[in-house]
Amino acid sequence: MTAQRHDVIVVGGGHNGLIAATYLAKAGLDTLLLERRDAVGGAAATVEIASNARVPALAHTVGRLSSAVARDLNLSGHGLRLVQPAALATSVGGDAAPITLWNDAARTAEGLKAVSAADAEAWESFDAEVRALASTLWRLLLMTPPDTKEANPDLLVSGLKFGWRYRRLEARHAREFTRMIFMAIADYLEDNLESDALRALIATRGLRYTAMGPHHGGTAAVMLTDSAGNNGGAAGESVFARGGPGALAAALANAAREAGVTIRTGAEVIAFRDDHERVTGVALADGEEIEAGTVVSGLDPRRTLADLVDPETLGPELGWEVDNLRDRGVTAKVNLALSELPTFEGLDGDDGAMRLRGRIVVAPSVRYLDLAADASKYGRVSEAPWLEATIPSLVDPLLVDGAAAGGVKHVMSVLVQSAPYALRESDWASEREVLGDLVVKTLETAAPGIGGQVVARQVLTPLDIERDYGISGGHPFHLEPGLDQFFAWRPLLGYARHRMPVDGLYLCSAGAHPGGGVTGLPGRNAASAVLADHKAKAKA
């Protein structure tokens, strides 16, 4: 039997895989997308937690989605509807009154008067500075990293482009950018803000999905990266897809099919085929082999290179580098179905509900964040973990149908930070529900009585994320977002331009430049690399 043949095979139907496939098909390439699960979307999924009640599976917001991707693929025309509440983030718990950061900096400053007169006065200039610095970093993220394997003009061009952008900064911002990029987020915030509760709220943005604490160098850059490319400033962005993240996946799948992409689900790739010089196709778990001169991997770097590339082709030196990738997750996810809207202390009535429409953060102090990170470092879950939650049913009531089982009225999506992949004195099989209980207990410190409102819950440990979503180490960003795995070092030095060591193999996942989050840029950029190479080959 003759094997199928396509111009391009995209492996993995997460949002980046769908985006890469769509751009390639729109350019006229015969493109096949293979997804091992029974539905596309990957981490951008909406799941039913109780009958007629749905909640984001992993990612609970889509605020960093590239506007260029949304425009190029006409995602609004394919059903995507985005909702941006006025409230971006609210801190709860601890002794301080709740602090809300709004999409209007002046409104935030007004609210901060009850917390700190100094912070109220400083907020608008501080927010403007973060926006300026993040904009500069954004230009770096949009650049194609240079090929560092050998000296070439790309190095000079990249340096000149960034230097030009840097020179456009005001002198004080330029100095701050140079100083801040290597700083600990705690130190940067201590230099600029007075309130410990406010510092902690913002510091979480430099720690989310990392194994680092607030005093780790480089965490200020993680916060800036999170601000880059969106309009959130110091507060960060909070944008929801109506219907949950799964609605984004559905819009992307519609766009892909319209462009001519063939999508196959339930198709697990177990190996990339090559002739020791160039990729020749893929092998599936059921024994089928499919031929293609180009393969684009939407999988994480470890799975792409260590699991699917022939070790003989990869070689021992590169194999060692892949082995040393930092990709073990430290984030768990707990999803809750609730019988009532929780009442958080200090957040009553309509105003309270309005303030709960963005991200809800339980991290009362910088020391609280430190202790949580310390516990994780030693293979334990902190007894007081820091949480980032949303109540997506507040901004999208259709997530809960009136006929929901058990009288469910709201759903809550909770990211649990500092949940290590490997527990030193136990295992996740025995600790999974313990973690669920701990999360509810921690929420009780800010929302008394919430435990009695839980109708159903789902707990996803890093091991669950690894198994269910095929992500090595269970890391939602595929790689730790530190400076040593950033820009030209993502995923590995010399392979940041989406081209992998095997000719014809490309990487389009969150483990590729410019990194994780629901941006779609790794998919877009990988497709650009493929098309550039096809054009060059046609001219040769």
N, C-alpha and C positions, 0 to 999 in steps of 0.2 A: 504494500500500500504506500502510495506517495505521500510524504509528509506535507502538511499545510505549509505555505510560505507567505510571509508578509514582509513589507518594507521595515516595519518597526513593531516590536513587542514591548509593551509597557507592563511591568510586573508590579502588582499592587494597586488596588483601587481606592487608596486614600485620596484626600483632596488634591495633593500635589500630583499624584499619578493621573488623575482625571484631567487636571489642567494641562499637564505635559502632553497627554494623548490628544486632547482637543486642538491645541496649537499645531501639533504635527499633522493631524488629519486635515485641518483647515489649509495647511500648506501643500496638500495634495498627496501625502504619503499614506499608503495602505497600513492602517494602524490597528493592532489587536491589543486589548487590555485584558489581563488575566488577574482575577481576584480569588483568593482561596476561600474567603467567607461566602455566605450566601447572599450578601448584599454589599454594594460599594459604599465608600465613605470613611472606612477605617475609624479613627478616633473621633471624626466629625459625624457622630451618630446620635439619634434620639431613640431611647428604648422605653418600653412599657414597663413601669415598675409595679403597677397594679392595673386591674381592668379599667380601660379608658382613662388612664393617667400616665403621661409620658414625661420623661426627664432626660436632659443631656447625659450621654453615657460617660464621656471623659471631658472634653473641652466644653465649658459652659458659656463662653462668649466667643464672638467672631470679630472683635473690634479691630484686629490688625489685618483684615482681608485687604489686599491691594486693590485700590480703586482702578488701576490699569487693567488688572485681571478681570474684575467685575465688568468693566466697560468692553474690553476686547471680546469676551465670551457672552456678552449680553445676558448676564445672569438675572437681571430684573425681568427681562423678557421670558426667561425660563422659570419664573415663579418665585425668585428670591425676594423676600421682603425683610428689611432690616429695621430694628427698633432701637432708638437711643434714648434712654430715660435721662432726665435732667440730673439726677443723682448718679455720680460715678462710683463712689465708695464711701462706706460708713464704718467706723470702728465702733465696736461694742465690747462690753465686758470690762473688768477692772474697776478702779475707783473713779476714773475720769468720766465725765458725761460723754455721750456719743458725739463723735465728730463726723460731719458729712462734708465731703469734697464734691462740689458741683461742677458741671461743665461751664459755668459762668464763674470766672475767677473772682469777680467782685462779690458775688453772692457767697462764695467760700470765705472770703476775707471778712465779710460781715458776720458770718456765723462763728468765726474764730475769735471774735471779741470776747465771747464768754469763756474761752479757753486760755488765751494769752493775747494781751494787747500788742505785744511785740510781734507775735506771729501774724496777727491780723494786719498789722501795718506792713509786714515784710512779704506777705503771701503773693501779691500780684507781681512784684519784681522777681521773686524767687521762681514763680511759675513761668514767667517770660524767659528767664535764664535757662531753665530746663528745656523749654521749647527750642531756644536757639542752639543749645548744645546737642539736643536730640536731632535737630534738623541737619547739623553737620555730620553726625554719625550716620544718619540716614543716607546721605550721599555716599558714604563709604560702603554701606550695605548694598546700595544699588550698583556699585562698581563691580566689574568682573575682576576677581583677584588675579594678580599676575602669576605667570608660570615661574615658580621659584627654583625649578630644577636646574636651570642654567640661565646665565645672563642673557637678557633679550630686551628689546625696546619697550615691551609691556610694562616692565618694572619702572622705567622712566615716565611713561605716559600715565600710569596709575598714580605715581607720586606727584606729578604735576597737576593732575585733576584734583586730587585731594588738597594739595597745597593751595590751589586757587580758591577752593571752597573755604579753607581755613582762613585765608587772608581776608575774606569777606566778613568774617566775624568782627564785632567790636573788639578792641584791644583787651578789655576786661574779660569778655567771653572767651577769647582765644587763650588767655592765660589760664582761665578756669578749666577749659577743656583739657589742656595739657596736664594740669594738676589732677583733675578729677578722674581721668580715664583709668588710673591704676588704684584709686582710693577704695577704702571700705565704705560702704553706704552709711554706716553709723557715723563715721568721721565726717563725711560730707554733710550729712544732715545736722550734726552737732554744730558745724560751722555756720549754719543758716537758719535753724529753727530752735525755739526755746522749749516747746511742749514735748515731753517724752512720748505721750500718747500719739501725737501727730507724727513725730519722727518714726515711731514703730509702724504706723499705718502706711507711710510711704516706703519705709525700708522693706516691707514685704515684697515690693515690686522688684527689688534687687536680689531676692532670695527664692522666689517661686521656681520650682522644678530644679533647684540646685542643692548640692550637699553642703553648702557654705552657710556660715552664720553672718550676722551683720558686721562683724569686725574683720571679715576676710577681704583682702585686697582684691580689687576687680569687681566687687559687687555693685559699686556705683555705675560702672559701665553696663552691667546687666540691666539696671534700672533705666539707663538711657536707651539701651537697645529696645526695651519694652515700649518706650515712649516714641521711638523713631517710626515714622511712617503713619502715625495716627494723630488725632487732634486732642489727645488726652492731657498733654503737658505733665506736670508733676503728679497729678491725680491718677493718670492712666486712663485708658479707654474702657468703656463698658457698652458694648453693642451686642444685641441679641438678634438671632435669626428667628423670624416668626415660624413656629413649628419646630424650633430647636435646631441644633447643628445639622441634624439629618436633612433639614430643608435645604441647606447649602449643598449637601451631597446630592440630593435629588436634582437641584438646578444644574449642577455640574454634569451629572449623568445625562440630563436632557440635552445640554449643550454638546456633550461629546457625541451622542448618537446623531444629533442633527448634523454635526461636522463629518460624520461617516465612520466614527470609531466603532469597531465591533467589541462589545463587552461580554466577557464570559465570567460568570461567578462559579464558585465551587471548583475552581481550577487551581490547584496548588502546584507551584513550580518548586522542584526539588534540586535543580541544577541548571547552570548556564552551560551550554555547549560551546566549545571553541576548538580551533585547530592549532593552538599554542601561539597563534599570532593575532587572530581576530575572532570575535564572537560569531557563532553560526546559528544560534537559536537557543531553545530551552527544552528541558525535559519535565514532564508532569508526573505527579504521584501515581497516576493510573497507567503509566507506561507510555503515554503519547509523547511524541516529540514534534515540535513546531520550529520551522526554520525562519530565520530573519538575519539580515546583515547588521541590524542595529537593535540593541536591547537597552531599555531604560528602566532602571530599578527604582521603584518607589519604596523599597524596604530600607531598614536601617543599615548603616555602613557595615556593622559586624555580620549581619545576616547576608548582605550582598556579597562581601568579599571572603569571609571565613567559611560560610556555610554553602554558598552556591557556586563560587569559582573553584575550579580544579586547583588543589594545593600546589601541584607541580607548576601550573601556570602562574599562580600568585608568587611563589618563591618564598624562602624562609625569612628573608629580611623584612619584606613587606608583611608577611604573616605575623612576625613579632610586633610590628607597629600596630597592626589591627588588634592583636591580643591586648595591647596596652591602652586602647581607647577607654575613656571614662564614660561609661554608658549605663551604669547601674542607677535605677530610679530611686527616688526618695519621696515619692508622692503617692498617696493612696486616694481613693475616691469613695465617698459615701453618698448615696442618693436616698432621699427620704420622701415618702408620701405622707401628707399631713391632713388631719381632719379639720384643722383651723389654721388661719394665719397666725404664726407665733407672735406673742407680745414681748418685744424686747424692752428692757428697762430704759426709760428715758425717751422712748419712741412710741408715743400713743397717738391714736386718732389718725385722721387723713394725712397730716404732716408726717407722722411716723411711717405710715405705709409708703408715702412718696420717697422717703429717705432710704427705704429698704429695697427700692427697685434696681439699684446698682449692685456692686460687690459689697458683701458684708464680711468684715474682717474681725476675727477674734485674735488679737495680738496686743495686749494692753501696754506693753513696754518693750524697749530694746532688750533689756535683760531677759524678758520672757522669750524673745526670739533666740537669744544666745543659748539659753538652757535647752530649748527644743533642739537646736542644732547639735549641741554637745551630746545629748542622748542618742541621736541618730548616728553620730560619729562612732559611738561605741556599740552599735548594733542593737539599740533599744528604741522603743517609741516613748517619747516624753509623756509623763503623766499629765502634762499640760501642753498639748500640741497647739500650734497655731493653725487657724483655719481660715480659708477664704470660701465664702458661700454665696450663692445667689438663690433667689426665689423666682425662677423664670415665669411661673404662672401669674405673677403680679403684672408683668409686662405683656404676657401672651396667655390670656385666660383659656384659649382653646386647647392648651396642653392638658387640661383637665376637663373631661366631659361631665355633664351633669349626672350621668349614670355611673360615675366611677365607683368601683367597689369599696365598701367600707366607709362610705361618706367622705372620700378624699376631696378636699377643696383646693389644696396647694401642693406643689412639689418643691423640694429643695435640693440643690446640687452643691456638694461640699468637697473641696479639695483639702486633703489632710497633708500638711507639709511635715517633713522630717520623719517619714515612715520608711525605714531602710529596706532595701531589697532583701538582704540577708540578716535575720535575727540571730544574735550571738547565743542566747540561752534558750531559744524556743524555735518555733517554726510558724509560718503563716497559716498552715492548716488548722492549728489549734488556737491561733491568736486572731483569726479573721473577725469573729463575732465579738471578741474582747475589744478590738479596735472600734467596731461599730458602737458598742456600749460607751467607750471612752469619748467618742465624738459627741454622742447625745449628752453625756455628762458635762462635757465642756460647753456645749451650746446652752445647757441649763444655767450656767453661770451668768449668761447674758439674757436668756429668754426662759425664765422660770416656768415650768409646766410643759415645755416642749416635748419632753419624754412621753407624756400621756397623750400627745397628739399624733404620735408616729403610728401609722396604719401599716406601712410596709417599708422595708429598707433593702438596699443592695450595697454590699461592701466589696470593693475591688482593691486588692493589695497590689503592690508592684508585680508579684508573681502572677496574679490574675491578669493584669494588663499584658504581661509578656505572653501568656498562654492564649488569651482570648483575642488579642489584637496583633500577635506575631511581632512584637517589638522586643528586641534583645534587652534584657535588664529591666524591662517594664518602664523605660524612660520615655515620657510623652514627647520630649524634644529629640529623642534618639541619641543625643550626646549632651553631656553637661555644658551649659552655656557659659563657660569660663573663657578668659582671654586666650588660653592655650589651645582652645578648640573654636576659634573665631576667625573669620575672614580667610586669610591664606592658609590657616591651620585647620580648616574645617572641610572634610573630615580629617585629612592628613596633609601635611606640607607637600606640595607638588601635585595634589589632586583636588584642588579647590575650584577648578573650572568645570566641574561636573563630569569630566572625562576620567574614567577609571583605568587601572593598569592594563586591561585587556582592550585592544582596539575595538571600537564599536560598542563598548559598554559604558553607560552613563548613569549618574546618580541624580535623582530628582526629589529625594525625600527630605524630611526635616533635618537629617544628618548632614545635608549639603549646605553650602553657602546660599542665602544669608542666615539660615538657622530655623529654629522651631517656631511654633505658634501658627495660627491659621492666617498666613499671609498669602499663600499660593505662589510666592516668588521662587522658591526652589524649582517648582514645576515649570514655571514660565522660563526661567533662566536655562534650565536643562534643555528644554525644547529649542531655545535659541542656539545653544551649542551644537545640537544635533543638526539643525538646519544649516548652520554655518559650515559644518564639516561636509554635509551633502553637497552644498553649493561649491565648495572648494574641490571636492572630488569630481564633480561634473565638469569643472573647468580644466582639470588636469588632463 
